Amino acid sequence: MKKKTIKIKEIKTTIKQKRAFELVKDNKDKLGSMGEVMREAGYSDNTSRTPQNLTETKGWNELMEEHFPDDMLAEVHKGLLKSKRIEHMVFPLATEDATITELLESVGCKVKKFQRGEQAIHVWYWTANDRSRKEALDMVYRLKGRYNDKALIDNSKHYHFSDSKKKKEYLGRFKKMLITGAGSNKR
């Protein structure tokens, strides 16, 4: 009996795909539309009108997985749960420190410093900082095609995966990471 050999076709990314990916990766804050990125990478105007001509290719998906693997995205999600930033508030002089502390702790903030001035009390505290990291993560998910545009219009602001198998796989990895504490970001 003759054995069958299976040939695995290597996915090759094109120069234009690589150039477009580098533009996205290096200029994420200055980007316009994906069509503009494609034109700058050397794609024709006609091809650039349909970004799926790039984003749905095997080469593009390989670049996305290489630079933004799902495990890394799960780690960023975990970091979002613990992300903090320092904020500042001003209170009247008559307010007691204990009252200020109780007020801020009631909304999940941790007081770091009190400074009494001639006219007010300045208070610095830690609070959640999800916005910038969520936006960066959202961009990567969009580029990887992990949720569809119709789901993003949902008024409840909850994001949905377009592929339930990928959703289950991702949530399983994320749950395991939360349970085991792998990749924790202590701040």
N, C-alpha and C positions, 0 to 999 in steps of 0.2 A: 504494500500500500504506500502510495506516494504522499509525503507530507506537504501540506500547503504552507507556503510562507506568506505572511501578511506584511505588506509594505506600508510603513507609516509615512505619510506625506508630511514633510516638514513645512510648517507655515512660515512663509517669508514675508516680512513687512517691507513695504516699498519705501523708497527715499521720501516720497511726499507724505506717506503716513507717519514716518518718523519725524519729519519736519513739523507737521501739524501737531503731533503729540508734544514735541518739545515746546512749541509756541504756547500750547495750552498749559503745560506744566510750569513753564518759566514766567508766563505773563498772566496768570489767572486773575489778577486784580484789574488788568487793563484790557481785557478781552471784550470784543463786541460779540457778534453772533458767531456761531460755528461756521457759517458760510464765509464770513470775513477771514476767519482763521484759515480756512481751506484755500481761499484766494491767495493769501499771503504765503501759504506753503507751496503754491505753484499749480493748484488745481484750476481748471477752466471756470469761467463764470457759470456756464451751464451746469457743470458737475457740482459747483459750490452752492447752487440753489437747492440741492437736496443733500443735506448733511448726512443722511443715512447712507449715501454712497461711500462715506468714510466710516462712520461710527458703527455700522452693522457688518463690517468686514472682519474676517478672521484675524488679519494682521493687526488691526486696531484693538480688537478684543485681547489679543495676546499682549500687546503693549500695556493695556490697562491692567491686566492681571499681573504682569511682571512688576509694574511700578506701584500698583495699588491692590495688593492681594486682599482677599476677603478677611483673612485673619487680622490684618492691619486695620481694616475698617472696623471690625468688631472691637479692637483695642481702643480706637478713637471713640467709639460709642461708649465704652466703659469709662473713658476719661471724661466724657461729657457729664456723666453722672456725678463726678467729683470736682469738676472744674470750678475754680474760685477766682474772684478779682477783688481788689481793695476799693472801697467806696468811702465817701466822706459826707457827713451831715452836720448841720448846725442846729443847736437847741438853745432855748432861752436859759439864762444863768440860773433861774429859780428851779430848773429841772434837776432832780437828784440823779446821780450816776446809776443807782440801782433801777430807777424807773426807765432810764434810757436803755440800759442793758436788757431789762425784761422786754421792752418794746421790740428791740432789734432781734433778740433771741426768739421771740414769738413768730417771726417770719423767716427763721432759719439763718440769721446772720450771727457772726461771732465778733464781738467788740474787741479791738486790738489796742486802741489808744484814746484817752481823753486829753483834751488840752483846753484849759480854762483861759478865756481872754477877758478883756474888760467889758465886752458887751454880749458875749455868747460862749457856749461850750462847743468846741469842735470835737467830733467823734469820728474815728476811722474804724472801719469794720470790714470783715470778709463776707462776701455774698456770692451766689452762683454766677458763673460766667459762661453761658452756653451759646450765645449768639454767633461769635466769629467762628468757633469750631464747628457749629452746626452748619453754617453756610459753606465752609470748606468741604465738609463731609457730604453735604447735599450736592455740591458740584460734582464730586467724584461719582456718587450714585447715579446722577443724571448721565454723565459720560459713559458709565458702564451699562446704562440702559436698565437699571434695576427697578425702576418704577415707570409706569406709563404716564403720559401727560394728562389724561382724563382723571386719573386718581389724584393728581396734584390739585385739581380744582376743588376738591372736597372741602366744604366750608369748615369742617371740624378740625382741619389742619393736621389730620393724621395721614401719614404716607403709607401707600400700599405697594406691595411688590406685584409685578405683572405676571410672574411665574411662581405658582404656589410651591413647586418643588424647591426652587431656589430659596424661597422664603423659609420653608421648613429647615432646610440645610443651614441657612444663615442663623436662624433663631436657635437651632440646636448648638451650634458653635458658640454663639454669644452666651447662652445659658451655661454651657460648660465652663466658659471663661469666667463668668460671674461666680460660679460655685467654687472653682479651683483657685480663683484669685490670680490667674495667669495674666501677665502684662499689666499689673496694677500701676497706676500713676499716683504716687503720693504727693500731695501738695500741702 
